[in-house]
Amino acid sequence: MSDIKEKVGTQIKEARKSKGMTQKELGDKLGVSDSTVTQYESGKQNLTIETLHKIAEAIGVTFSTVFK
């Protein structure tokens, strides 16, 4: 299971970086701290479908981009 969380985290990180966004900027858009974004990106945080959707919207990509 952790492999899936790590893969999703990597997708979030790559999508965020492709848009030139920092972890702090993404955190601000989501209403969470940059350390929470770090946990998302490292696969250490369980993410709901709703949270993944919010992340995709905040970055400006499709849901499928962060959940491949």
Distance bins in CASP14 RR format, pairs under 12 A and 6 or more apart:
PFRMAT RR
TARGET T0000
AUTHOR 0000-0000-0000
RMODE 2
METHOD distances of the structure
MODEL  1
1 7 0 0 0 0 0 1 0 0 0 0 0
1 8 0 0 0 0 0 1 0 0 0 0 0
1 43 0 0 0 0 0 1 0 0 0 0 0
1 46 0 0 0 0 1 0 0 0 0 0 0
2 8 0 0 0 0 0 1 0 0 0 0 0
2 9 0 0 0 0 0 1 0 0 0 0 0
2 42 0 0 0 0 0 1 0 0 0 0 0
2 43 1 0 0 1 0 0 0 0 0 0 0
2 44 0 0 0 0 1 0 0 0 0 0 0
2 45 0 0 0 0 0 1 0 0 0 0 0
2 46 0 0 0 0 0 1 0 0 0 0 0
3 9 0 0 0 0 0 1 0 0 0 0 0
3 10 0 0 0 0 0 1 0 0 0 0 0
3 43 0 0 0 0 1 0 0 0 0 0 0
4 10 0 0 0 0 0 1 0 0 0 0 0
4 11 0 0 0 0 0 1 0 0 0 0 0
4 43 0 0 0 0 1 0 0 0 0 0 0
4 46 0 0 0 0 0 1 0 0 0 0 0
4 47 0 0 0 0 0 1 0 0 0 0 0
4 52 0 0 0 0 0 1 0 0 0 0 0
4 67 0 0 0 0 1 0 0 0 0 0 0
4 68 0 0 0 0 0 1 0 0 0 0 0
5 11 0 0 0 0 0 1 0 0 0 0 0
5 12 0 0 0 0 0 1 0 0 0 0 0
5 39 0 0 0 0 0 1 0 0 0 0 0
5 40 0 0 0 0 1 0 0 0 0 0 0
5 41 0 0 0 0 0 1 0 0 0 0 0
5 42 0 0 0 0 1 0 0 0 0 0 0
5 43 1 0 1 0 0 0 0 0 0 0 0
5 44 1 0 0 1 0 0 0 0 0 0 0
5 45 1 0 0 1 0 0 0 0 0 0 0
5 46 1 0 0 1 0 0 0 0 0 0 0
5 47 1 0 0 1 0 0 0 0 0 0 0
5 52 0 0 0 0 0 1 0 0 0 0 0
5 67 0 0 0 0 0 1 0 0 0 0 0
6 12 0 0 0 0 0 1 0 0 0 0 0
6 13 0 0 0 0 0 1 0 0 0 0 0
6 39 0 0 0 0 0 1 0 0 0 0 0
6 40 0 0 0 0 0 1 0 0 0 0 0
6 41 0 0 0 0 1 0 0 0 0 0 0
6 42 1 0 0 1 0 0 0 0 0 0 0
6 43 1 0 1 0 0 0 0 0 0 0 0
6 44 0 0 0 0 1 0 0 0 0 0 0
6 45 0 0 0 0 0 1 0 0 0 0 0
6 47 0 0 0 0 0 1 0 0 0 0 0
7 13 0 0 0 0 0 1 0 0 0 0 0
7 14 0 0 0 0 0 1 0 0 0 0 0
7 41 0 0 0 0 0 1 0 0 0 0 0
7 42 0 0 0 0 0 1 0 0 0 0 0
7 43 0 0 0 0 1 0 0 0 0 0 0
7 47 0 0 0 0 0 1 0 0 0 0 0
7 66 0 0 0 0 0 1 0 0 0 0 0
7 67 0 0 0 0 1 0 0 0 0 0 0
7 68 1 0 0 1 0 0 0 0 0 0 0
8 14 0 0 0 0 0 1 0 0 0 0 0
8 15 0 0 0 0 0 1 0 0 0 0 0
8 40 0 0 0 0 1 0 0 0 0 0 0
8 41 0 0 0 0 1 0 0 0 0 0 0
8 42 0 0 0 0 0 1 0 0 0 0 0
8 43 1 0 0 1 0 0 0 0 0 0 0
8 44 0 0 0 0 0 1 0 0 0 0 0
8 45 0 0 0 0 0 1 0 0 0 0 0
8 46 0 0 0 0 0 1 0 0 0 0 0
8 47 1 0 0 1 0 0 0 0 0 0 0
8 48 0 0 0 0 0 1 0 0 0 0 0
8 49 0 0 0 0 0 1 0 0 0 0 0
8 51 0 0 0 0 0 1 0 0 0 0 0
8 52 1 0 0 1 0 0 0 0 0 0 0
8 55 0 0 0 0 1 0 0 0 0 0 0
8 56 0 0 0 0 0 1 0 0 0 0 0
8 63 0 0 0 0 0 1 0 0 0 0 0
8 64 0 0 0 0 0 1 0 0 0 0 0
8 65 0 0 0 0 0 1 0 0 0 0 0
8 66 1 0 0 1 0 0 0 0 0 0 0
8 67 1 0 0 1 0 0 0 0 0 0 0
8 68 0 0 0 0 1 0 0 0 0 0 0
9 15 0 0 0 0 1 0 0 0 0 0 0
9 16 0 0 0 0 1 0 0 0 0 0 0
9 17 0 0 0 0 0 1 0 0 0 0 0
9 23 0 0 0 0 0 1 0 0 0 0 0
9 26 0 0 0 0 0 1 0 0 0 0 0
9 37 0 0 0 0 1 0 0 0 0 0 0
9 38 0 0 0 0 0 1 0 0 0 0 0
9 39 0 0 0 0 1 0 0 0 0 0 0
9 40 1 0 0 1 0 0 0 0 0 0 0
9 41 1 0 1 0 0 0 0 0 0 0 0
9 42 1 0 0 1 0 0 0 0 0 0 0
9 43 1 0 1 0 0 0 0 0 0 0 0
9 44 0 0 0 0 1 0 0 0 0 0 0
9 45 0 0 0 0 1 0 0 0 0 0 0
9 46 0 0 0 0 0 1 0 0 0 0 0
9 47 0 0 0 0 1 0 0 0 0 0 0
9 51 0 0 0 0 0 1 0 0 0 0 0
9 52 0 0 0 0 1 0 0 0 0 0 0
9 55 0 0 0 0 1 0 0 0 0 0 0
9 65 0 0 0 0 0 1 0 0 0 0 0
9 66 1 0 0 1 0 0 0 0 0 0 0
9 67 0 0 0 0 1 0 0 0 0 0 0
9 68 0 0 0 0 0 1 0 0 0 0 0
10 16 0 0 0 0 0 1 0 0 0 0 0
10 17 0 0 0 0 0 1 0 0 0 0 0
10 40 0 0 0 0 0 1 0 0 0 0 0
10 41 1 0 0 1 0 0 0 0 0 0 0
10 42 0 0 0 0 1 0 0 0 0 0 0
10 43 0 0 0 0 1 0 0 0 0 0 0
10 65 0 0 0 0 0 1 0 0 0 0 0
10 66 0 0 0 0 1 0 0 0 0 0 0
10 67 0 0 0 0 0 1 0 0 0 0 0
10 68 0 0 0 0 1 0 0 0 0 0 0
11 17 0 0 0 0 0 1 0 0 0 0 0
11 18 0 0 0 0 0 1 0 0 0 0 0
11 40 0 0 0 0 0 1 0 0 0 0 0
11 41 0 0 0 0 1 0 0 0 0 0 0
11 43 0 0 0 0 0 1 0 0 0 0 0
11 47 0 0 0 0 0 1 0 0 0 0 0
11 52 0 0 0 0 1 0 0 0 0 0 0
11 55 0 0 0 0 1 0 0 0 0 0 0
11 56 0 0 0 0 1 0 0 0 0 0 0
11 59 0 0 0 0 0 1 0 0 0 0 0
11 61 0 0 0 0 1 0 0 0 0 0 0
11 62 0 0 0 0 0 1 0 0 0 0 0
11 63 0 0 0 0 0 1 0 0 0 0 0
11 64 0 0 0 0 1 0 0 0 0 0 0
11 65 1 0 0 1 0 0 0 0 0 0 0
11 66 1 0 1 0 0 0 0 0 0 0 0
11 67 1 0 0 1 0 0 0 0 0 0 0
11 68 1 0 1 0 0 0 0 0 0 0 0
12 18 0 0 0 0 0 1 0 0 0 0 0
12 19 0 0 0 0 0 1 0 0 0 0 0
12 21 0 0 0 0 0 1 0 0 0 0 0
12 23 0 0 0 0 0 1 0 0 0 0 0
12 26 0 0 0 0 1 0 0 0 0 0 0
12 27 0 0 0 0 0 1 0 0 0 0 0
12 30 0 0 0 0 0 1 0 0 0 0 0
12 36 0 0 0 0 0 1 0 0 0 0 0
12 37 0 0 0 0 1 0 0 0 0 0 0
12 38 0 0 0 0 0 1 0 0 0 0 0
12 39 0 0 0 0 0 1 0 0 0 0 0
12 40 1 0 1 0 0 0 0 0 0 0 0
12 41 1 0 1 0 0 0 0 0 0 0 0
12 42 0 0 0 0 1 0 0 0 0 0 0
12 43 0 0 0 0 1 0 0 0 0 0 0
12 45 0 0 0 0 0 1 0 0 0 0 0
12 47 0 0 0 0 1 0 0 0 0 0 0
12 51 0 0 0 0 0 1 0 0 0 0 0
12 52 0 0 0 0 1 0 0 0 0 0 0
12 54 0 0 0 0 0 1 0 0 0 0 0
12 55 1 0 1 0 0 0 0 0 0 0 0
12 56 0 0 0 0 1 0 0 0 0 0 0
12 58 0 0 0 0 0 1 0 0 0 0 0
12 59 1 0 0 1 0 0 0 0 0 0 0
12 60 0 0 0 0 0 1 0 0 0 0 0
12 61 0 0 0 0 1 0 0 0 0 0 0
12 63 0 0 0 0 0 1 0 0 0 0 0
12 65 0 0 0 0 1 0 0 0 0 0 0
12 66 1 0 1 0 0 0 0 0 0 0 0
12 67 0 0 0 0 1 0 0 0 0 0 0
12 68 0 0 0 0 0 1 0 0 0 0 0
13 19 0 0 0 0 0 1 0 0 0 0 0
13 20 0 0 0 0 0 1 0 0 0 0 0
13 21 0 0 0 0 0 1 0 0 0 0 0
13 22 0 0 0 0 0 1 0 0 0 0 0
13 23 0 0 0 0 1 0 0 0 0 0 0
13 26 0 0 0 0 1 0 0 0 0 0 0
13 37 0 0 0 0 1 0 0 0 0 0 0
13 38 0 0 0 0 1 0 0 0 0 0 0
13 39 0 0 0 0 0 1 0 0 0 0 0
13 40 0 0 0 0 1 0 0 0 0 0 0
13 41 1 0 1 0 0 0 0 0 0 0 0
13 42 0 0 0 0 1 0 0 0 0 0 0
13 43 0 0 0 0 1 0 0 0 0 0 0
13 55 0 0 0 0 0 1 0 0 0 0 0
13 59 0 0 0 0 0 1 0 0 0 0 0
13 65 0 0 0 0 0 1 0 0 0 0 0
13 66 0 0 0 0 1 0 0 0 0 0 0
14 20 0 0 0 0 0 1 0 0 0 0 0
14 21 0 0 0 0 0 1 0 0 0 0 0
14 41 0 0 0 0 1 0 0 0 0 0 0
14 59 0 0 0 0 0 1 0 0 0 0 0
14 61 0 0 0 0 1 0 0 0 0 0 0
14 65 0 0 0 0 1 0 0 0 0 0 0
14 66 0 0 0 0 1 0 0 0 0 0 0
14 68 0 0 0 0 0 1 0 0 0 0 0
15 21 0 0 0 0 1 0 0 0 0 0 0
15 26 0 0 0 0 1 0 0 0 0 0 0
15 40 0 0 0 0 0 1 0 0 0 0 0
15 41 0 0 0 0 0 1 0 0 0 0 0
15 52 0 0 0 0 0 1 0 0 0 0 0
15 55 0 0 0 0 1 0 0 0 0 0 0
15 56 1 0 0 1 0 0 0 0 0 0 0
15 57 0 0 0 0 0 1 0 0 0 0 0
15 58 0 0 0 0 0 1 0 0 0 0 0
15 59 1 0 1 0 0 0 0 0 0 0 0
15 60 0 0 0 0 1 0 0 0 0 0 0
15 61 1 0 1 0 0 0 0 0 0 0 0
15 62 0 0 0 0 1 0 0 0 0 0 0
15 63 0 0 0 0 0 1 0 0 0 0 0
15 64 0 0 0 0 0 1 0 0 0 0 0
15 65 1 0 1 0 0 0 0 0 0 0 0
15 66 1 0 1 0 0 0 0 0 0 0 0
15 67 0 0 0 0 0 1 0 0 0 0 0
15 68 0 0 0 0 0 1 0 0 0 0 0
16 22 1 0 0 1 0 0 0 0 0 0 0
16 23 1 0 0 1 0 0 0 0 0 0 0
16 24 0 0 0 0 0 1 0 0 0 0 0
16 25 0 0 0 0 1 0 0 0 0 0 0
16 26 1 0 1 0 0 0 0 0 0 0 0
16 27 0 0 0 0 1 0 0 0 0 0 0
16 29 0 0 0 0 0 1 0 0 0 0 0
16 30 0 0 0 0 0 1 0 0 0 0 0
16 34 0 0 0 0 0 1 0 0 0 0 0
16 37 1 0 0 1 0 0 0 0 0 0 0
16 38 0 0 0 0 0 1 0 0 0 0 0
16 40 0 0 0 0 1 0 0 0 0 0 0
16 41 1 0 0 1 0 0 0 0 0 0 0
16 55 0 0 0 0 1 0 0 0 0 0 0
16 56 0 0 0 0 0 1 0 0 0 0 0
16 58 0 0 0 0 1 0 0 0 0 0 0
16 59 1 0 1 0 0 0 0 0 0 0 0
16 60 0 0 0 0 1 0 0 0 0 0 0
16 61 0 0 0 0 1 0 0 0 0 0 0
16 65 0 0 0 0 0 1 0 0 0 0 0
16 66 0 0 0 0 1 0 0 0 0 0 0
17 23 0 0 0 0 1 0 0 0 0 0 0
17 25 0 0 0 0 0 1 0 0 0 0 0
17 26 0 0 0 0 0 1 0 0 0 0 0
17 37 0 0 0 0 0 1 0 0 0 0 0
17 41 0 0 0 0 1 0 0 0 0 0 0
17 59 0 0 0 0 1 0 0 0 0 0 0
17 61 0 0 0 0 0 1 0 0 0 0 0
18 59 0 0 0 0 1 0 0 0 0 0 0
18 60 0 0 0 0 0 1 0 0 0 0 0
18 61 0 0 0 0 1 0 0 0 0 0 0
18 65 0 0 0 0 1 0 0 0 0 0 0
18 66 0 0 0 0 0 1 0 0 0 0 0
19 25 0 0 0 0 1 0 0 0 0 0 0
19 26 0 0 0 0 1 0 0 0 0 0 0
19 29 0 0 0 0 0 1 0 0 0 0 0
19 55 0 0 0 0 0 1 0 0 0 0 0
19 56 0 0 0 0 0 1 0 0 0 0 0
19 58 0 0 0 0 1 0 0 0 0 0 0
19 59 1 0 1 0 0 0 0 0 0 0 0
19 60 1 0 0 1 0 0 0 0 0 0 0
19 61 1 0 0 1 0 0 0 0 0 0 0
19 65 0 0 0 0 0 1 0 0 0 0 0
19 66 0 0 0 0 0 1 0 0 0 0 0
20 26 0 0 0 0 0 1 0 0 0 0 0
20 59 0 0 0 0 1 0 0 0 0 0 0
20 60 0 0 0 0 0 1 0 0 0 0 0
21 27 0 0 0 0 1 0 0 0 0 0 0
21 28 0 0 0 0 1 0 0 0 0 0 0
21 29 0 0 0 0 1 0 0 0 0 0 0
21 30 0 0 0 0 0 1 0 0 0 0 0
21 34 0 0 0 0 0 1 0 0 0 0 0
21 37 0 0 0 0 1 0 0 0 0 0 0
21 41 0 0 0 0 0 1 0 0 0 0 0
21 55 0 0 0 0 0 1 0 0 0 0 0
21 58 0 0 0 0 1 0 0 0 0 0 0
21 59 1 0 0 1 0 0 0 0 0 0 0
21 60 0 0 0 0 1 0 0 0 0 0 0
21 61 0 0 0 0 0 1 0 0 0 0 0
22 28 0 0 0 0 1 0 0 0 0 0 0
22 29 0 0 0 0 0 1 0 0 0 0 0
22 34 1 0 0 1 0 0 0 0 0 0 0
22 37 0 0 0 0 1 0 0 0 0 0 0
22 38 0 0 0 0 0 1 0 0 0 0 0
22 41 0 0 0 0 0 1 0 0 0 0 0
22 59 0 0 0 0 0 1 0 0 0 0 0
23 29 0 0 0 0 0 1 0 0 0 0 0
23 30 0 0 0 0 0 1 0 0 0 0 0
23 32 0 0 0 0 1 0 0 0 0 0 0
23 33 0 0 0 0 1 0 0 0 0 0 0
23 34 1 0 1 0 0 0 0 0 0 0 0
23 35 0 0 0 0 1 0 0 0 0 0 0
23 36 0 0 0 0 1 0 0 0 0 0 0
23 37 1 0 1 0 0 0 0 0 0 0 0
23 38 1 0 0 1 0 0 0 0 0 0 0
23 39 0 0 0 0 0 1 0 0 0 0 0
23 40 0 0 0 0 1 0 0 0 0 0 0
23 41 1 0 0 1 0 0 0 0 0 0 0
23 42 0 0 0 0 0 1 0 0 0 0 0
23 55 0 0 0 0 0 1 0 0 0 0 0
23 58 0 0 0 0 0 1 0 0 0 0 0
23 59 0 0 0 0 0 1 0 0 0 0 0
24 30 0 0 0 0 0 1 0 0 0 0 0
24 31 0 0 0 0 0 1 0 0 0 0 0
24 32 0 0 0 0 0 1 0 0 0 0 0
24 33 0 0 0 0 1 0 0 0 0 0 0
24 34 1 0 1 0 0 0 0 0 0 0 0
24 35 0 0 0 0 1 0 0 0 0 0 0
24 36 0 0 0 0 0 1 0 0 0 0 0
24 37 1 0 0 1 0 0 0 0 0 0 0
24 38 0 0 0 0 0 1 0 0 0 0 0
25 31 0 0 0 0 0 1 0 0 0 0 0
25 32 0 0 0 0 0 1 0 0 0 0 0
25 34 0 0 0 0 1 0 0 0 0 0 0
25 37 0 0 0 0 1 0 0 0 0 0 0
25 58 0 0 0 0 1 0 0 0 0 0 0
25 59 0 0 0 0 1 0 0 0 0 0 0
25 60 0 0 0 0 0 1 0 0 0 0 0
26 32 0 0 0 0 1 0 0 0 0 0 0
26 33 0 0 0 0 0 1 0 0 0 0 0
26 34 1 0 0 1 0 0 0 0 0 0 0
26 35 0 0 0 0 0 1 0 0 0 0 0
26 36 0 0 0 0 1 0 0 0 0 0 0
26 37 1 0 1 0 0 0 0 0 0 0 0
26 38 0 0 0 0 0 1 0 0 0 0 0
26 40 0 0 0 0 1 0 0 0 0 0 0
26 41 0 0 0 0 1 0 0 0 0 0 0
26 54 0 0 0 0 0 1 0 0 0 0 0
26 55 1 0 0 1 0 0 0 0 0 0 0
26 56 0 0 0 0 0 1 0 0 0 0 0
26 57 0 0 0 0 0 1 0 0 0 0 0
26 58 1 0 1 0 0 0 0 0 0 0 0
26 59 1 0 0 1 0 0 0 0 0 0 0
26 60 0 0 0 0 0 1 0 0 0 0 0
26 61 0 0 0 0 0 1 0 0 0 0 0
26 66 0 0 0 0 0 1 0 0 0 0 0
27 33 1 0 0 1 0 0 0 0 0 0 0
27 34 1 0 1 0 0 0 0 0 0 0 0
27 35 0 0 0 0 1 0 0 0 0 0 0
27 36 1 0 0 1 0 0 0 0 0 0 0
27 37 1 0 1 0 0 0 0 0 0 0 0
27 38 0 0 0 0 1 0 0 0 0 0 0
27 39 0 0 0 0 0 1 0 0 0 0 0
27 40 0 0 0 0 1 0 0 0 0 0 0
27 41 0 0 0 0 0 1 0 0 0 0 0
27 51 0 0 0 0 0 1 0 0 0 0 0
27 54 0 0 0 0 0 1 0 0 0 0 0
27 55 0 0 0 0 1 0 0 0 0 0 0
27 58 1 0 0 1 0 0 0 0 0 0 0
27 59 0 0 0 0 0 1 0 0 0 0 0
28 34 0 0 0 0 1 0 0 0 0 0 0
28 36 0 0 0 0 0 1 0 0 0 0 0
28 37 0 0 0 0 1 0 0 0 0 0 0
28 58 0 0 0 0 1 0 0 0 0 0 0
29 37 0 0 0 0 1 0 0 0 0 0 0
29 54 0 0 0 0 1 0 0 0 0 0 0
29 55 0 0 0 0 1 0 0 0 0 0 0
29 56 0 0 0 0 0 1 0 0 0 0 0
29 57 0 0 0 0 1 0 0 0 0 0 0
29 58 1 1 0 0 0 0 0 0 0 0 0
29 59 0 0 0 0 1 0 0 0 0 0 0
29 60 0 0 0 0 1 0 0 0 0 0 0
30 36 1 0 0 1 0 0 0 0 0 0 0
30 37 1 0 0 1 0 0 0 0 0 0 0
30 40 0 0 0 0 1 0 0 0 0 0 0
30 45 0 0 0 0 0 1 0 0 0 0 0
30 47 0 0 0 0 0 1 0 0 0 0 0
30 50 0 0 0 0 0 1 0 0 0 0 0
30 51 0 0 0 0 1 0 0 0 0 0 0
30 52 0 0 0 0 0 1 0 0 0 0 0
30 53 0 0 0 0 0 1 0 0 0 0 0
30 54 1 0 0 1 0 0 0 0 0 0 0
30 55 1 0 0 1 0 0 0 0 0 0 0
30 56 0 0 0 0 0 1 0 0 0 0 0
30 57 0 0 0 0 1 0 0 0 0 0 0
30 58 1 0 1 0 0 0 0 0 0 0 0
30 59 0 0 0 0 1 0 0 0 0 0 0
31 37 0 0 0 0 1 0 0 0 0 0 0
31 51 0 0 0 0 0 1 0 0 0 0 0
31 54 0 0 0 0 1 0 0 0 0 0 0
31 55 0 0 0 0 0 1 0 0 0 0 0
31 58 0 0 0 0 1 0 0 0 0 0 0
32 38 0 0 0 0 0 1 0 0 0 0 0
32 39 0 0 0 0 1 0 0 0 0 0 0
32 40 0 0 0 0 1 0 0 0 0 0 0
32 45 0 0 0 0 1 0 0 0 0 0 0
32 47 0 0 0 0 0 1 0 0 0 0 0
32 51 0 0 0 0 1 0 0 0 0 0 0
32 54 0 0 0 0 1 0 0 0 0 0 0
32 55 0 0 0 0 1 0 0 0 0 0 0
32 58 0 0 0 0 0 1 0 0 0 0 0
33 39 0 0 0 0 1 0 0 0 0 0 0
33 40 0 0 0 0 0 1 0 0 0 0 0
33 45 0 0 0 0 0 1 0 0 0 0 0
34 40 0 0 0 0 0 1 0 0 0 0 0
34 41 0 0 0 0 0 1 0 0 0 0 0
35 41 0 0 0 0 0 1 0 0 0 0 0
35 42 0 0 0 0 0 1 0 0 0 0 0
35 44 0 0 0 0 0 1 0 0 0 0 0
35 45 0 0 0 0 0 1 0 0 0 0 0
36 42 0 0 0 0 0 1 0 0 0 0 0
36 43 0 0 0 0 0 1 0 0 0 0 0
36 44 0 0 0 0 1 0 0 0 0 0 0
36 45 1 0 0 1 0 0 0 0 0 0 0
36 47 0 0 0 0 0 1 0 0 0 0 0
36 51 0 0 0 0 0 1 0 0 0 0 0
36 55 0 0 0 0 0 1 0 0 0 0 0
37 43 0 0 0 0 0 1 0 0 0 0 0
37 44 0 0 0 0 0 1 0 0 0 0 0
37 45 0 0 0 0 1 0 0 0 0 0 0
37 47 0 0 0 0 0 1 0 0 0 0 0
37 51 0 0 0 0 0 1 0 0 0 0 0
37 54 0 0 0 0 0 1 0 0 0 0 0
37 55 0 0 0 0 1 0 0 0 0 0 0
37 58 0 0 0 0 1 0 0 0 0 0 0
37 59 0 0 0 0 0 1 0 0 0 0 0
38 44 0 0 0 0 1 0 0 0 0 0 0
38 45 0 0 0 0 1 0 0 0 0 0 0
39 45 1 1 0 0 0 0 0 0 0 0 0
39 46 0 0 0 0 1 0 0 0 0 0 0
39 47 0 0 0 0 1 0 0 0 0 0 0
39 51 0 0 0 0 0 1 0 0 0 0 0
40 46 0 0 0 0 1 0 0 0 0 0 0
40 47 1 0 0 1 0 0 0 0 0 0 0
40 48 0 0 0 0 0 1 0 0 0 0 0
40 51 0 0 0 0 1 0 0 0 0 0 0
40 52 0 0 0 0 1 0 0 0 0 0 0
40 54 0 0 0 0 0 1 0 0 0 0 0
40 55 1 0 0 1 0 0 0 0 0 0 0
40 56 0 0 0 0 0 1 0 0 0 0 0
40 58 0 0 0 0 0 1 0 0 0 0 0
40 59 0 0 0 0 0 1 0 0 0 0 0
40 66 0 0 0 0 1 0 0 0 0 0 0
41 47 0 0 0 0 0 1 0 0 0 0 0
41 55 0 0 0 0 1 0 0 0 0 0 0
41 59 0 0 0 0 0 1 0 0 0 0 0
41 66 0 0 0 0 0 1 0 0 0 0 0
45 51 0 0 0 0 1 0 0 0 0 0 0
45 52 0 0 0 0 0 1 0 0 0 0 0
45 55 0 0 0 0 0 1 0 0 0 0 0
46 52 0 0 0 0 0 1 0 0 0 0 0
47 53 0 0 0 0 1 0 0 0 0 0 0
47 54 0 0 0 0 1 0 0 0 0 0 0
47 55 1 0 0 1 0 0 0 0 0 0 0
47 56 0 0 0 0 0 1 0 0 0 0 0
47 63 0 0 0 0 0 1 0 0 0 0 0
47 66 0 0 0 0 1 0 0 0 0 0 0
47 67 0 0 0 0 1 0 0 0 0 0 0
48 54 0 0 0 0 1 0 0 0 0 0 0
48 55 0 0 0 0 0 1 0 0 0 0 0
48 67 0 0 0 0 0 1 0 0 0 0 0
49 55 0 0 0 0 0 1 0 0 0 0 0
49 56 0 0 0 0 0 1 0 0 0 0 0
49 63 0 0 0 0 1 0 0 0 0 0 0
49 66 0 0 0 0 0 1 0 0 0 0 0
49 67 0 0 0 0 1 0 0 0 0 0 0
50 56 0 0 0 0 0 1 0 0 0 0 0
50 57 0 0 0 0 0 1 0 0 0 0 0
50 63 0 0 0 0 0 1 0 0 0 0 0
51 57 0 0 0 0 0 1 0 0 0 0 0
51 58 0 0 0 0 0 1 0 0 0 0 0
51 63 0 0 0 0 0 1 0 0 0 0 0
51 66 0 0 0 0 0 1 0 0 0 0 0
51 67 0 0 0 0 0 1 0 0 0 0 0
52 58 0 0 0 0 0 1 0 0 0 0 0
52 59 0 0 0 0 0 1 0 0 0 0 0
52 61 0 0 0 0 0 1 0 0 0 0 0
52 62 0 0 0 0 0 1 0 0 0 0 0
52 63 1 0 0 1 0 0 0 0 0 0 0
52 64 0 0 0 0 0 1 0 0 0 0 0
52 65 0 0 0 0 0 1 0 0 0 0 0
52 66 1 0 1 0 0 0 0 0 0 0 0
52 67 1 0 1 0 0 0 0 0 0 0 0
52 68 0 0 0 0 0 1 0 0 0 0 0
53 59 0 0 0 0 0 1 0 0 0 0 0
53 60 0 0 0 0 0 1 0 0 0 0 0
53 61 0 0 0 0 0 1 0 0 0 0 0
53 62 0 0 0 0 1 0 0 0 0 0 0
53 63 1 0 1 0 0 0 0 0 0 0 0
53 64 0 0 0 0 0 1 0 0 0 0 0
53 65 0 0 0 0 0 1 0 0 0 0 0
53 66 0 0 0 0 1 0 0 0 0 0 0
53 67 0 0 0 0 1 0 0 0 0 0 0
54 60 0 0 0 0 0 1 0 0 0 0 0
54 63 0 0 0 0 0 1 0 0 0 0 0
54 66 0 0 0 0 0 1 0 0 0 0 0
55 61 0 0 0 0 1 0 0 0 0 0 0
55 62 0 0 0 0 0 1 0 0 0 0 0
55 63 0 0 0 0 1 0 0 0 0 0 0
55 65 0 0 0 0 1 0 0 0 0 0 0
55 66 1 0 1 0 0 0 0 0 0 0 0
55 67 0 0 0 0 1 0 0 0 0 0 0
56 62 1 0 0 1 0 0 0 0 0 0 0
56 63 1 0 1 0 0 0 0 0 0 0 0
56 64 0 0 0 0 1 0 0 0 0 0 0
56 65 1 0 0 1 0 0 0 0 0 0 0
56 66 1 0 1 0 0 0 0 0 0 0 0
56 67 0 0 0 0 1 0 0 0 0 0 0
56 68 0 0 0 0 0 1 0 0 0 0 0
57 63 0 0 0 0 1 0 0 0 0 0 0
57 65 0 0 0 0 0 1 0 0 0 0 0
57 66 0 0 0 0 0 1 0 0 0 0 0
58 66 0 0 0 0 0 1 0 0 0 0 0
59 65 1 0 0 1 0 0 0 0 0 0 0
59 66 1 0 0 1 0 0 0 0 0 0 0
60 66 0 0 0 0 1 0 0 0 0 0 0
61 67 0 0 0 0 0 1 0 0 0 0 0
61 68 0 0 0 0 0 1 0 0 0 0 0
62 68 0 0 0 0 0 1 0 0 0 0 0
END
